[in-house]
Amino acid sequence: MLKEYTHICHGTCSQQVTIVYDDETHIINKVQFVRGCNGNTQGVAKLCEGQTLENVRDTLLGIKCGPRPTSCPNELALGISEILEK
């Protein structure tokens, strides 16, 4: 069954990221960022489709944007962590 989760971003150009995923298989169906660097967020979103929540989280967690302690990909990973903690 597909579920949708929205994570509110902190410290990035993106305001939020919505993740649509299969609750049983943990496969990501769609990722959509609100705001942020349009080309980069579209690219990250497209690369996540068909991947597992765990794989994307492990790959993106800890990525920084310049001097910022976070990034749009890291915020996506944090959102996925919130999903997996439930």
C-alpha positions as CSV (number, residue, x, y, z in Angstrom):
1,M,0.0,0.0,0.0
2,L,1.4,3.4,-1.0
3,K,1.9,5.9,1.8
4,E,2.9,9.6,1.7
5,Y,5.1,11.4,4.2
6,T,6.1,15.1,4.3
7,H,9.2,16.2,6.1
8,I,9.7,19.9,6.8
9,C,13.2,20.9,5.9
10,H,15.4,23.0,8.2
11,G,18.5,25.0,7.0
12,T,18.1,24.4,3.3
13,C,16.6,26.2,0.3
14,S,14.0,23.5,0.1
15,Q,11.0,24.0,2.5
16,Q,9.8,20.5,2.5
17,V,10.1,17.1,0.8
18,T,7.3,14.6,0.2
19,I,8.1,10.9,-0.1
20,V,5.6,8.4,-1.6
21,Y,6.6,4.8,-0.8
22,D,5.2,1.3,-0.5
23,D,4.7,0.5,3.2
24,E,5.4,-3.2,2.7
25,T,8.4,-3.2,0.4
26,H,9.9,0.2,1.4
27,I,10.3,1.0,-2.3
28,I,10.2,4.7,-3.1
29,N,7.6,5.6,-5.7
30,K,8.1,9.4,-5.8
31,V,10.0,12.2,-4.1
32,Q,9.0,15.8,-4.5
33,F,10.8,18.8,-3.1
34,V,9.2,22.2,-2.5
35,R,11.6,25.0,-3.6
36,G,15.4,24.4,-3.6
37,C,17.7,24.2,-6.6
38,N,15.2,22.9,-9.2
39,G,17.5,20.8,-11.4
40,N,19.4,19.3,-8.4
41,T,16.2,18.4,-6.4
42,Q,14.6,16.9,-9.6
43,G,17.7,14.8,-10.2
44,V,17.9,13.6,-6.6
45,A,14.2,12.8,-6.7
46,K,14.4,10.8,-9.9
47,L,17.4,8.8,-8.7
48,C,15.4,7.8,-5.6
49,E,12.5,6.2,-7.5
50,G,12.6,2.5,-7.3
51,Q,15.2,2.5,-4.5
52,T,14.5,1.3,-0.9
53,L,14.0,3.8,1.9
54,E,17.0,2.2,3.7
55,N,19.3,2.5,0.7
56,V,18.5,6.1,0.0
57,R,18.8,7.1,3.7
58,D,22.2,5.4,4.0
59,T,23.4,7.0,0.8
60,L,22.3,10.6,1.5
61,L,22.6,10.9,5.2
62,G,25.3,13.4,6.2
63,I,25.7,15.3,2.9
64,K,26.3,19.0,3.5
65,C,25.7,22.0,1.2
66,G,28.7,24.3,1.4
67,P,29.2,25.6,5.0
68,R,25.7,24.5,6.0
69,P,25.4,21.5,8.4
70,T,22.7,19.9,6.1
71,S,21.5,19.8,2.5
72,C,18.4,18.9,0.5
73,P,19.6,15.3,0.1
74,N,20.4,15.1,3.8
75,E,16.9,16.5,4.7
76,L,15.4,13.8,2.5
77,A,17.5,11.2,4.4
78,L,16.2,12.7,7.7
79,G,12.6,12.4,6.5
80,I,13.2,8.8,5.6
81,S,14.7,8.2,9.0
82,E,11.4,9.6,10.5
83,I,9.4,7.2,8.4
84,L,11.6,4.2,9.5
85,E,11.4,5.2,13.2
86,K,7.6,4.8,13.1
